[in-house]
């Protein structure tokens, strides 16, 4: 158990790090952040923030020397940077990042554990793309095997004619066939150092342009029927990785059952509702887990919950939300520039306390 007043290191400076830092402060810990130069909105919530490149081994070594435990707030922290942190300080094995950073490796990993994925194929050349189109067909989606987030690094292929006009990026890709589904949902779990696991209720997730816009509870009968097998797979993934902290798996709810989409070894946008809506938020439970504290309850506290992202220019008038009925809970991330497609905050609305 991490002693009161110890220092938690967070790799990454985004809004997830910001909300993790707030929870850490509430539990009596100090936080130091580390990220390259940028709009590091986590910094105001940290006792200190190190601004240095991911390949600055000296800065990483000095950062680690000040920490009692180190975690990350997004899955694209370079593995080379994580390798510069002594393994004994890492809250979770770096293997979780290694798997999540490569879509092909991620799909093989989940398939080996009994999960179902969309039909897919590796694409590293025009010949492999042509072969994938023949085997899987259209419509489909071409994705870079690495990086890409909120719809970036993805190209929808509606027909063979559309495919003929695609200029392949000069990086490994994966081609996936479209999945017919009723809704998308996520399974968010927390796993403690002792292997104890807790799950939050699964939300129905609505996306626009590849970006999550809303998460809703109750999620509906289809999601509720498929949550159990999806949770079982998520638990197998967490156990196989020796995972500690909050882990998210995203699924398509289909007529044949849950189809795995992707995983995020971190707290997740679709879990922001847990701040007001659950007995213990995903952020607090992540801190509890990595510090060796008892996990908090994950029960949902309200009969109906909706979390909506505030994107781009919507943030400029976001304070007006506070005047709306239903006691909306507004969270703005402190980002300086309201660009199109950029998550600037979120608002959670709850109704009817569960007694």
BANU-786709 format. One record per residue: x, y, z of N, C-alpha, C in turn; residue in three letters. Coordinates in steps of 0.05 Angstrom, whole numbers, plus 5000, padded with zeros to 4 digits. Example, Ala and Ser with C-alpha at 12.3 -4.5 7.8 and 13.67 -1.06 7.14 Angstrom:
BEGIN
PT   npx   npy   npz  capx  capy  capz   cpx   cpy   cpz  resn
PT  5264  4886  5156  5246  4910  5156  5264  4934  5156   ALA
PT  5257  4955  5142  5273  4979  5143  5258  5001  5157   SER
//
This chain:
BEGIN
PT   npx   npy   npz  capx  capy  capz   cpx   cpy   cpz  resn
PT  5017  4976  5000  5000  5000  5000  5018  5025  5000   UNK
PT  5012  5043  4981  5028  5067  4979  5023  5086  5002   UNK
PT  5044  5095  5015  5041  5112  5039  5029  5139  5032   UNK
PT  5014  5150  5051  5002  5176  5048  5024  5196  5041   UNK
PT  5019  5214  5022  5038  5234  5015  5059  5225  4994   UNK
PT  5057  5200  4986  5076  5190  4965  5069  5204  4938   UNK
PT  5088  5201  4919  5085  5214  4894  5078  5194  4872   UNK
PT  5057  5201  4857  5048  5185  4834  5058  5199  4809   UNK
PT  5071  5185  4791  5079  5196  4765  5059  5189  4744   UNK
PT  5051  5208  4727  5033  5203  4705  5046  5210  4679   UNK
PT  5048  5191  4661  5059  5196  4634  5036  5205  4616   UNK
PT  5039  5230  4607  5018  5242  4590  5006  5266  4604   UNK
PT  4997  5285  4589  4987  5310  4600  4959  5319  4593   UNK
PT  4943  5300  4584  4916  5306  4574  4895  5307  4596   UNK
PT  4870  5308  4588  4848  5310  4607  4845  5286  4625   UNK
PT  4853  5263  4615  4851  5239  4632  4871  5241  4655   UNK
PT  4895  5250  4649  4915  5255  4669  4905  5276  4689   UNK
PT  4892  5296  4679  4881  5317  4697  4861  5306  4717   UNK
PT  4843  5289  4707  4823  5278  4725  4834  5257  4744   UNK
PT  4854  5242  4734  4868  5224  4752  4883  5239  4774   UNK
PT  4895  5261  4767  4910  5277  4787  4891  5288  4809   UNK
PT  4867  5296  4801  4848  5306  4820  4840  5284  4840   UNK
PT  4836  5260  4830  4829  5238  4848  4853  5231  4866   UNK
PT  4877  5232  4856  4900  5226  4872  4903  5246  4895   UNK
PT  4898  5272  4889  4899  5293  4909  4879  5287  4931   UNK
PT  4855  5279  4924  4834  5273  4943  4842  5251  4962   UNK
PT  4858  5233  4952  4867  5210  4968  4893  5215  4983   UNK
PT  4903  5239  4981  4927  5247  4997  4954  5242  4984   UNK
PT  4954  5240  4957  4979  5235  4943  4987  5260  4927   UNK
PT  5013  5262  4921  5024  5282  4903  5026  5270  4875   UNK
PT  5024  5288  4855  5026  5278  4827  5047  5295  4812   UNK
PT  5064  5281  4797  5082  5294  4778  5075  5283  4750   UNK
PT  5071  5301  4732  5065  5293  4704  5090  5295  4687   UNK
PT  5089  5281  4664  5111  5281  4645  5098  5279  4617   UNK
PT  5105  5298  4600  5097  5297  4572  5113  5317  4556   UNK
PT  5115  5314  4530  5128  5334  4513  5113  5360  4514   UNK
PT  5125  5381  4503  5113  5407  4503  5087  5407  4488   UNK
PT  5067  5420  4498  5041  5420  4486  5021  5432  4505   UNK
PT  4995  5428  4499  4973  5439  4516  4968  5418  4538   UNK
PT  4986  5417  4557  4985  5397  4578  4966  5406  4600   UNK
PT  4940  5399  4596  4920  5409  4614  4920  5395  4641   UNK
PT  4936  5373  4644  4939  5360  4670  4957  5376  4689   UNK
PT  4974  5393  4678  4994  5407  4694  4982  5422  4717   UNK
PT  4960  5438  4715  4950  5453  4738  4942  5435  4761   UNK
PT  4936  5410  4757  4928  5392  4778  4952  5377  4790   UNK
PT  4976  5381  4780  4999  5367  4789  5017  5385  4807   UNK
PT  5031  5372  4826  5050  5387  4842  5073  5397  4825   UNK
PT  5080  5382  4805  5101  5390  4786  5095  5376  4759   UNK
PT  5105  5388  4738  5101  5376  4712  5127  5379  4696   UNK
PT  5137  5356  4687  5162  5355  4671  5155  5357  4642   UNK
PT  5165  5377  4628  5161  5380  4599  5186  5372  4585   UNK
PT  5186  5349  4573  5210  5338  4559  5201  5318  4538   UNK
PT  5218  5313  4519  5212  5294  4497  5211  5266  4507   UNK
PT  5196  5249  4494  5193  5221  4502  5220  5206  4500   UNK
PT  5238  5216  4483  5264  5203  4480  5286  5216  4497   UNK
PT  5278  5233  4516  5298  5245  4534  5302  5227  4558   UNK
PT  5321  5209  4555  5325  5188  4575  5333  5200  4602   UNK
PT  5349  5222  4602  5357  5234  4627  5333  5246  4642   UNK
PT  5315  5259  4627  5291  5271  4640  5273  5249  4651   UNK
PT  5270  5227  4636  5254  5205  4646  5265  5192  4671   UNK
PT  5292  5189  4671  5305  5178  4694  5301  5195  4719   UNK
PT  5304  5222  4716  5301  5240  4738  5272  5241  4747   UNK
PT  5253  5240  4728  5225  5239  4735  5218  5214  4752   UNK
PT  5228  5191  4743  5222  5166  4757  5234  5165  4785   UNK
PT  5257  5178  4788  5270  5179  4814  5254  5193  4835   UNK
PT  5235  5210  4826  5218  5226  4845  5192  5212  4851   UNK
PT  5187  5189  4838  5160  5176  4840  5161  5150  4856   UNK
PT  5139  5144  4869  5136  5118  4883  5122  5098  4865   UNK
PT  5106  5107  4846  5092  5090  4826  5087  5107  4801   UNK
PT  5088  5095  4778  5084  5109  4753  5061  5095  4737   UNK
PT  5043  5111  4726  5022  5102  4709  5021  5119  4684   UNK
PT  5003  5113  4665  5000  5129  4641  4971  5136  4637   UNK
PT  4966  5157  4621  4939  5166  4617  4930  5163  4588   UNK
PT  4947  5154  4571  4938  5147  4544  4956  5125  4533   UNK
PT  4945  5110  4513  4958  5085  4505  4981  5089  4485   UNK
PT  4986  5113  4475  5007  5117  4455  5032  5128  4467   UNK
PT  5036  5126  4493  5062  5132  4504  5083  5113  4491   UNK
PT  5104  5123  4479  5123  5105  4466  5134  5084  4486   UNK
PT  5136  5059  4476  5147  5038  4493  5175  5043  4502   UNK
PT  5190  5058  4485  5218  5064  4493  5218  5082  4517   UNK
PT  5198  5100  4519  5197  5118  4543  5189  5102  4568   UNK
PT  5171  5083  4565  5163  5067  4588  5186  5049  4596   UNK
PT  5202  5040  4577  5225  5023  4584  5246  5038  4600   UNK
PT  5246  5064  4598  5265  5080  4614  5257  5083  4643   UNK
PT  5232  5074  4650  5222  5074  4678  5228  5047  4690   UNK
PT  5241  5046  4714  5246  5019  4726  5220  5003  4728   UNK
PT  5221  4978  4720  5197  4961  4720  5183  4960  4747   UNK
PT  5198  4962  4768  5187  4960  4795  5169  4984  4801   UNK
PT  5173  5006  4787  5157  5030  4792  5131  5030  4776   UNK
PT  5130  5014  4754  5107  5015  4737  5083  5001  4751   UNK
PT  5061  5015  4751  5037  5003  4764  5027  4979  4749   UNK
PT  5031  4979  4723  5021  4958  4705  5043  4950  4686   UNK
PT  5046  4924  4679  5066  4916  4659  5063  4931  4633   UNK
PT  5086  4937  4621  5086  4951  4595  5073  4934  4573   UNK
PT  5070  4909  4577  5058  4891  4558  5030  4901  4550   UNK
PT  5016  4913  4568  4989  4923  4562  4990  4945  4540   UNK
PT  5010  4962  4541  5014  4983  4521  5022  4970  4494   UNK
PT  5040  4951  4496  5051  4938  4472  5028  4925  4456   UNK
PT  5010  4912  4470  4987  4899  4456  4969  4920  4445   UNK
PT  4961  4940  4460  4941  4959  4452  4951  4978  4430   UNK
PT  4977  4981  4427  4988  5000  4407  4988  4988  4379   UNK
PT  4984  4963  4376  4984  4951  4349  4958  4936  4345   UNK
PT  4941  4945  4326  4915  4934  4323  4915  4904  4315   UNK
PT  4935  4896  4299  4936  4868  4292  4944  4851  4316   UNK
PT  4964  4860  4331  4972  4845  4355  4949  4844  4375   UNK
PT  4934  4866  4377  4912  4867  4396  4890  4847  4388   UNK
PT  4884  4845  4362  4863  4826  4353  4872  4797  4357   UNK
PT  4897  4792  4352  4907  4764  4356  4906  4757  4386   UNK
PT  4914  4776  4403  4914  4772  4431  4886  4765  4441   UNK
PT  4866  4781  4433  4839  4777  4442  4827  4752  4430   UNK
PT  4833  4746  4405  4823  4722  4392  4834  4697  4407   UNK
PT  4859  4697  4414  4871  4675  4429  4858  4670  4456   UNK
PT  4845  4691  4467  4831  4689  4492  4802  4682  4489   UNK
PT  4794  4676  4464  4766  4668  4460  4748  4690  4450   UNK
PT  4758  4714  4445  4742  4736  4436  4736  4734  4406   UNK
PT  4715  4748  4397  4707  4749  4369  4713  4777  4359   UNK
PT  4728  4779  4337  4734  4804  4324  4721  4806  4296   UNK
PT  4720  4830  4285  4711  4833  4258  4731  4819  4239   UNK
PT  4722  4809  4216  4741  4798  4197  4761  4819  4189   UNK
PT  4787  4811  4188  4807  4831  4184  4832  4819  4171   UNK
PT  4849  4836  4160  4873  4827  4147  4895  4848  4148   UNK
PT  4919  4840  4150  4942  4859  4149  4944  4871  4121   UNK
PT  4951  4897  4120  4955  4910  4094  4981  4926  4096   UNK
PT  5001  4918  4081  5026  4932  4080  5035  4938  4052   UNK
PT  5018  4931  4033  5024  4936  4005  4998  4936  3989   UNK
PT  5000  4946  3964  4976  4946  3947  4966  4918  3942   UNK
PT  4985  4899  3939  4977  4871  3934  4961  4860  3958   UNK
PT  4971  4866  3983  4957  4856  4006  4929  4869  4009   UNK
PT  4927  4894  4001  4902  4908  4002  4882  4895  3983   UNK
PT  4891  4890  3959  4874  4877  3939  4865  4849  3949   UNK
PT  4883  4834  3961  4876  4808  3971  4856  4810  3994   UNK
PT  4860  4830  4011  4841  4834  4034  4813  4841  4023   UNK
PT  4812  4857  4003  4786  4865  3991  4772  4841  3979   UNK
PT  4786  4823  3967  4774  4799  3955  4764  4781  3977   UNK
PT  4780  4777  3998  4773  4758  4019  4751  4769  4038   UNK
PT  4753  4794  4044  4734  4806  4064  4712  4820  4051   UNK
PT  4717  4833  4028  4696  4847  4013  4693  4875  4024   UNK
PT  4672  4889  4012  4665  4916  4021  4636  4915  4030   UNK
PT  4627  4934  4046  4643  4957  4056  4662  4948  4078   UNK
PT  4681  4965  4084  4701  4959  4104  4715  4985  4113   UNK
PT  4735  4982  4129  4749  5005  4139  4779  4999  4140   UNK
PT  4795  5017  4129  4824  5014  4129  4834  5031  4152   UNK
PT  4850  5019  4169  4861  5034  4192  4891  5030  4193   UNK
PT  4905  5051  4202  4933  5047  4208  4935  5028  4231   UNK
PT  4955  5010  4231  4958  4990  4252  4966  5003  4278   UNK
PT  4980  5026  4277  4988  5040  4301  4977  5069  4300   UNK
PT  4976  5080  4323  4966  5108  4326  4937  5110  4316   UNK
PT  4928  5134  4312  4900  5137  4305  4883  5138  4329   UNK
PT  4865  5157  4331  4848  5161  4354  4825  5179  4346   UNK
PT  4801  5173  4356  4777  5189  4350  4773  5191  4320   UNK
PT  4776  5169  4306  4771  5169  4277  4794  5176  4260   UNK
PT  4816  5185  4271  4840  5192  4255  4854  5167  4246   UNK
PT  4867  5168  4223  4881  5145  4213  4863  5123  4204   UNK
PT  4838  5131  4195  4818  5111  4186  4805  5121  4160   UNK
PT  4800  5102  4142  4787  5108  4117  4765  5088  4111   UNK
PT  4741  5097  4108  4718  5080  4101  4719  5073  4072   UNK
PT  4716  5047  4066  4717  5037  4038  4689  5026  4032   UNK
PT  4673  5041  4016  4646  5032  4010  4644  5012  3988   UNK
PT  4663  5012  3970  4662  4995  3946  4690  4990  3935   UNK
PT  4692  4971  3916  4717  4966  3904  4727  4990  3888   UNK
PT  4708  5006  3877  4714  5030  3862  4727  5050  3881   UNK
PT  4716  5053  3905  4728  5072  3924  4756  5062  3932   UNK
PT  4759  5036  3936  4785  5025  3943  4806  5031  3923   UNK
PT  4798  5032  3897  4817  5037  3876  4829  5065  3878   UNK
PT  4814  5083  3890  4824  5111  3892  4838  5117  3918   UNK
PT  4842  5096  3935  4856  5100  3960  4886  5099  3957   UNK
PT  4899  5119  3968  4928  5119  3968  4937  5109  3995   UNK
PT  4949  5086  3995  4957  5073  4020  4978  5090  4035   UNK
PT  4974  5093  4061  4995  5107  4076  5020  5090  4078   UNK
PT  5043  5102  4082  5068  5087  4082  5074  5075  4109   UNK
PT  5054  5064  4121  5056  5050  4147  5039  5025  4147   UNK
PT  5045  5006  4164  5028  4982  4165  4999  4989  4172   UNK
PT  4980  4975  4159  4952  4980  4163  4937  4953  4168   UNK
PT  4912  4956  4175  4894  4933  4177  4868  4940  4163   UNK
PT  4858  4921  4148  4832  4925  4135  4811  4908  4150   UNK
PT  4789  4920  4157  4768  4906  4172  4742  4908  4157   UNK
PT  4728  4885  4157  4701  4886  4146  4682  4899  4164   UNK
PT  4661  4912  4154  4641  4925  4170  4625  4904  4186   UNK
PT  4618  4911  4210  4602  4894  4228  4574  4905  4229   UNK
PT  4554  4889  4225  4526  4897  4229  4520  4895  4258   UNK
PT  4513  4918  4271  4509  4918  4299  4486  4936  4307   UNK
PT  4475  4931  4331  4453  4948  4340  4464  4973  4355   UNK
PT  4485  4969  4370  4497  4992  4384  4525  4985  4392   UNK
PT  4541  5004  4399  4567  5000  4410  4566  5004  4441   UNK
PT  4582  4988  4454  4583  4991  4483  4611  4985  4493   UNK
PT  4616  4993  4518  4643  4988  4529  4640  4973  4556   UNK
PT  4661  4958  4561  4664  4945  4587  4688  4958  4601   UNK
PT  4683  4971  4623  4705  4983  4638  4708  4969  4665   UNK
PT  4732  4959  4670  4737  4945  4695  4760  4957  4709   UNK
PT  4762  4951  4735  4785  4959  4750  4796  4933  4763   UNK
PT  4822  4930  4762  4835  4906  4773  4856  4915  4793   UNK
PT  4854  4905  4817  4873  4912  4838  4899  4896  4837   UNK
PT  4918  4904  4853  4943  4889  4854  4940  4861  4864   UNK
PT  4918  4856  4878  4913  4829  4888  4897  4812  4869   UNK
PT  4890  4823  4845  4875  4808  4825  4845  4812  4828   UNK
PT  4835  4827  4848  4807  4832  4851  4797  4850  4828   UNK
PT  4773  4844  4817  4763  4858  4794  4735  4869  4800   UNK
PT  4730  4893  4791  4704  4905  4793  4696  4916  4765   UNK
PT  4670  4916  4759  4660  4926  4734  4640  4949  4738   UNK
PT  4640  4969  4722  4619  4989  4721  4598  4979  4701   UNK
PT  4574  4989  4703  4553  4982  4683  4562  4992  4656   UNK
PT  4555  4977  4635  4563  4984  4608  4544  5004  4596   UNK
PT  4555  5025  4584  4539  5045  4571  4535  5039  4541   UNK
PT  4513  5048  4530  4511  5049  4501  4526  5074  4491   UNK
PT  4543  5070  4472  4560  5092  4462  4553  5101  4434   UNK
PT  4549  5127  4431  4542  5138  4405  4566  5153  4394   UNK
PT  4573  5148  4369  4596  5161  4356  4587  5177  4332   UNK
PT  4603  5198  4326  4600  5214  4302  4628  5219  4291   UNK
PT  4632  5212  4266  4658  5216  4254  4680  5201  4268   UNK
PT  4673  5178  4280  4693  5162  4294  4699  5171  4322   UNK
PT  4685  5192  4331  4690  5203  4358  4665  5197  4376   UNK
PT  4670  5188  4400  4649  5185  4419  4636  5212  4425   UNK
PT  4609  5212  4423  4595  5237  4429  4578  5234  4455   UNK
PT  4565  5210  4459  4549  5207  4482  4551  5178  4493   UNK
PT  4549  5176  4519  4547  5150  4532  4522  5150  4549   UNK
PT  4506  5129  4548  4479  5129  4559  4474  5104  4576   UNK
PT  4462  5108  4599  4451  5087  4616  4422  5093  4623   UNK
PT  4404  5073  4623  4409  5045  4616  4417  5042  4587   UNK
PT  4432  5022  4581  4443  5018  4555  4423  5003  4536   UNK
PT  4402  4991  4548  4383  4976  4531  4386  4946  4534   UNK
PT  4366  4932  4526  4364  4903  4531  4387  4888  4516   UNK
PT  4394  4896  4492  4415  4882  4477  4441  4883  4492   UNK
PT  4449  4907  4500  4475  4910  4515  4473  4894  4541   UNK
PT  4451  4897  4555  4449  4883  4581  4452  4853  4577   UNK
PT  4441  4842  4555  4443  4813  4550  4471  4805  4543   UNK
PT  4487  4823  4531  4514  4816  4521  4536  4824  4540   UNK
PT  4529  4838  4562  4549  4848  4580  4564  4826  4594   UNK
PT  4551  4804  4601  4564  4783  4616  4587  4770  4600   UNK
PT  4582  4760  4575  4605  4749  4560  4626  4769  4554   UNK
PT  4618  4794  4550  4638  4815  4545  4655  4820  4570   UNK
PT  4643  4820  4593  4658  4823  4618  4677  4799  4622   UNK
PT  4667  4776  4616  4684  4752  4620  4709  4754  4603   UNK
PT  4706  4763  4578  4730  4767  4560  4748  4788  4572   UNK
PT  4737  4811  4580  4753  4832  4591  4769  4823  4616   UNK
PT  4757  4806  4632  4771  4796  4656  4794  4778  4647   UNK
PT  4790  4762  4626  4811  4745  4616  4834  4761  4605   UNK
PT  4828  4783  4591  4848  4801  4581  4864  4813  4604   UNK
PT  4850  4823  4624  4864  4835  4647  4882  4815  4661   UNK
PT  4872  4791  4665  4888  4771  4679  4912  4763  4662   UNK
PT  4909  4760  4636  4931  4752  4619  4953  4773  4618   UNK
PT  4945  4798  4621  4965  4820  4621  4976  4826  4648   UNK
PT  4965  4814  4669  4973  4821  4696  4967  4850  4702   UNK
PT  4944  4858  4692  4937  4887  4691  4931  4897  4719   UNK
PT  4938  4922  4724  4931  4936  4749  4920  4964  4741   UNK
PT  4896  4970  4750  4884  4996  4744  4858  4992  4728   UNK
PT  4850  5013  4714  4826  5013  4698  4832  5005  4669   UNK
PT  4817  4986  4658  4820  4976  4631  4793  4977  4617   UNK
PT  4794  4985  4592  4769  4988  4576  4770  4971  4551   UNK
PT  4749  4956  4546  4746  4941  4521  4720  4951  4508   UNK
PT  4722  4958  4482  4698  4967  4467  4688  4945  4449   UNK
PT  4661  4943  4447  4648  4922  4433  4626  4932  4415   UNK
PT  4619  4916  4394  4595  4919  4379  4575  4898  4389   UNK
PT  4551  4907  4395  4530  4888  4402  4516  4879  4377   UNK
PT  4520  4853  4369  4510  4842  4344  4490  4820  4350   UNK
PT  4477  4811  4329  4458  4788  4332  4472  4763  4340   UNK
PT  4498  4761  4335  4513  4737  4342  4527  4740  4369   UNK
PT  4524  4762  4382  4537  4767  4408  4557  4790  4406   UNK
PT  4572  4795  4428  4591  4817  4428  4615  4812  4410   UNK
PT  4621  4832  4393  4645  4831  4376  4665  4852  4386   UNK
PT  4688  4843  4392  4709  4861  4403  4718  4881  4381   UNK
PT  4720  4907  4389  4730  4927  4371  4758  4935  4378   UNK
PT  4763  4946  4402  4790  4954  4410  4791  4957  4440   UNK
PT  4815  4958  4451  4818  4962  4479  4835  4986  4485   UNK
PT  4831  4997  4509  4846  5020  4519  4856  5014  4547   UNK
PT  4882  5011  4550  4893  5005  4577  4895  5030  4594   UNK
PT  4872  5041  4601  4870  5066  4615  4841  5072  4622   UNK
PT  4838  5094  4637  4811  5105  4641  4800  5114  4613   UNK
PT  4774  5116  4611  4762  5119  4584  4740  5140  4583   UNK
PT  4737  5152  4560  4717  5173  4556  4689  5163  4563   UNK
PT  4683  5138  4556  4656  5127  4562  4652  5122  4591   UNK
PT  4672  5126  4608  4669  5122  4636  4669  5148  4652   UNK
PT  4668  5171  4638  4667  5197  4652  4642  5200  4670   UNK
PT  4621  5187  4662  4596  5188  4677  4600  5178  4706   UNK
PT  4620  5162  4711  4624  5150  4737  4631  5170  4758   UNK
PT  4640  5194  4750  4648  5215  4770  4624  5222  4787   UNK
PT  4601  5227  4774  4577  5233  4790  4559  5208  4792   UNK
PT  4561  5190  4774  4540  5169  4772  4546  5143  4785   UNK
PT  4570  5138  4795  4577  5112  4807  4586  5116  4836   UNK
PT  4586  5095  4851  4595  5096  4879  4624  5105  4880   UNK
PT  4640  5096  4862  4668  5105  4860  4675  5110  4830   UNK
PT  4686  5132  4824  4692  5138  4796  4715  5120  4785   UNK
PT  4717  5119  4758  4739  5104  4746  4765  5116  4754   UNK
PT  4766  5143  4757  4791  5156  4763  4801  5150  4792   UNK
PT  4783  5151  4811  4790  5144  4838  4798  5115  4840   UNK
PT  4783  5097  4827  4790  5069  4829  4816  5062  4816   UNK
PT  4823  5077  4795  4849  5072  4782  4872  5079  4802   UNK
PT  4868  5102  4816  4888  5110  4836  4889  5090  4859   UNK
PT  4866  5081  4868  4865  5061  4889  4880  5036  4881   UNK
PT  4875  5027  4856  4887  5002  4847  4917  5004  4846   UNK
PT  4928  5026  4833  4957  5027  4829  4971  5032  4855   UNK
PT  4957  5043  4875  4969  5048  4902  4965  5025  4921   UNK
PT  4952  5004  4913  4948  4981  4930  4927  4985  4951   UNK
PT  4909  5005  4947  4887  5010  4966  4863  4992  4959   UNK
PT  4845  4988  4978  4821  4973  4972  4805  4986  4950   UNK
PT  4794  4970  4932  4778  4982  4910  4751  4992  4921   UNK
PT  4741  5013  4908  4715  5023  4916  4693  5010  4900   UNK
PT  4668  5012  4910  4645  5001  4896  4641  5014  4869   UNK
PT  4629  4998  4851  4625  5008  4824  4595  5010  4817   UNK
PT  4578  5008  4836  4549  5008  4831  4540  5035  4819   UNK
PT  4521  5034  4801  4509  5058  4790  4489  5070  4810   UNK
PT  4490  5096  4813  4475  5110  4834  4448  5122  4824   UNK
PT  4444  5122  4798  4420  5135  4787  4407  5116  4766   UNK
PT  4381  5121  4763  4366  5104  4744  4372  5111  4715   UNK
PT  4379  5136  4710  4385  5145  4682  4408  5164  4683   UNK
PT  4427  5160  4664  4451  5177  4663  4458  5181  4633   UNK
PT  4466  5206  4627  4477  5212  4600  4502  5229  4603   UNK
PT  4523  5220  4590  4548  5236  4588  4550  5245  4559   UNK
PT  4555  5271  4555  4558  5281  4528  4584  5297  4527   UNK
PT  4600  5292  4506  4624  5307  4502  4618  5335  4492   UNK
PT  4635  5354  4500  4634  5382  4491  4657  5385  4472   UNK
PT  4651  5390  4446  4671  5388  4425  4675  5415  4411   UNK
PT  4700  5423  4407  4705  5447  4391  4693  5472  4403   UNK
PT  4680  5488  4385  4670  5514  4393  4647  5512  4414   UNK
PT  4636  5488  4418  4615  5485  4438  4625  5494  4465   UNK
PT  4651  5493  4470  4662  5500  4496  4659  5530  4501   UNK
PT  4657  5546  4480  4657  5575  4484  4632  5584  4499   UNK
PT  4610  5569  4496  4585  5576  4510  4577  5554  4530   UNK
PT  4596  5538  4538  4590  5515  4555  4578  5523  4582   UNK
PT  4586  5546  4593  4575  5554  4619  4545  5558  4619   UNK
PT  4534  5562  4595  4505  5565  4593  4491  5539  4601   UNK
PT  4505  5517  4598  4494  5491  4606  4485  5491  4635   UNK
PT  4499  5506  4652  4494  5506  4680  4466  5516  4687   UNK
PT  4454  5532  4669  4427  5542  4673  4405  5523  4664   UNK
PT  4413  5501  4652  4393  5482  4642  4381  5466  4665   UNK
PT  4357  5456  4663  4345  5440  4684  4359  5414  4687   UNK
PT  4355  5401  4711  4366  5375  4715  4393  5374  4728   UNK
PT  4403  5397  4737  4428  5399  4751  4451  5385  4735   UNK
PT  4457  5395  4712  4479  5384  4696  4506  5388  4710   UNK
PT  4523  5368  4707  4550  5369  4719  4570  5374  4696   UNK
PT  4582  5398  4697  4599  5407  4675  4628  5404  4682   UNK
PT  4644  5393  4663  4672  5389  4666  4686  5401  4642   UNK
PT  4701  5422  4646  4717  5434  4624  4746  5428  4629   UNK
PT  4761  5422  4608  4788  5411  4612  4810  5433  4611   UNK
PT  4803  5458  4606  4823  5479  4607  4840  5481  4582   UNK
PT  4831  5470  4560  4846  5471  4535  4845  5499  4523   UNK
PT  4868  5508  4513  4870  5536  4504  4856  5541  4477   UNK
PT  4856  5521  4460  4846  5525  4432  4823  5506  4427   UNK
PT  4800  5518  4419  4776  5502  4413  4775  5494  4384   UNK
PT  4790  5474  4376  4791  5466  4348  4768  5447  4342   UNK
PT  4760  5446  4317  4740  5428  4308  4748  5399  4314   UNK
PT  4730  5383  4325  4735  5355  4331  4752  5351  4356   UNK
PT  4758  5372  4371  4774  5369  4395  4756  5368  4420   UNK
PT  4760  5348  4437  4745  5345  4461  4754  5367  4481   UNK
PT  4735  5384  4488  4741  5407  4506  4730  5402  4534   UNK
PT  4712  5384  4537  4700  5378  4563  4678  5358  4560   UNK
PT  4662  5355  4581  4639  5338  4580  4618  5347  4600   UNK
PT  4593  5339  4596  4572  5345  4615  4557  5319  4621   UNK
PT  4552  5314  4646  4537  5290  4655  4511  5299  4668   UNK
PT  4489  5285  4659  4463  5290  4670  4453  5264  4683   UNK
PT  4442  5267  4707  4432  5243  4721  4403  5248  4729   UNK
PT  4388  5226  4733  4360  5228  4741  4352  5205  4759   UNK
PT  4338  5211  4780  4326  5191  4798  4347  5174  4812   UNK
PT  4352  5180  4837  4370  5165  4853  4360  5137  4858   UNK
PT  4377  5117  4855  4370  5090  4861  4371  5086  4892   UNK
PT  4348  5077  4903  4347  5075  4932  4350  5046  4940   UNK
//
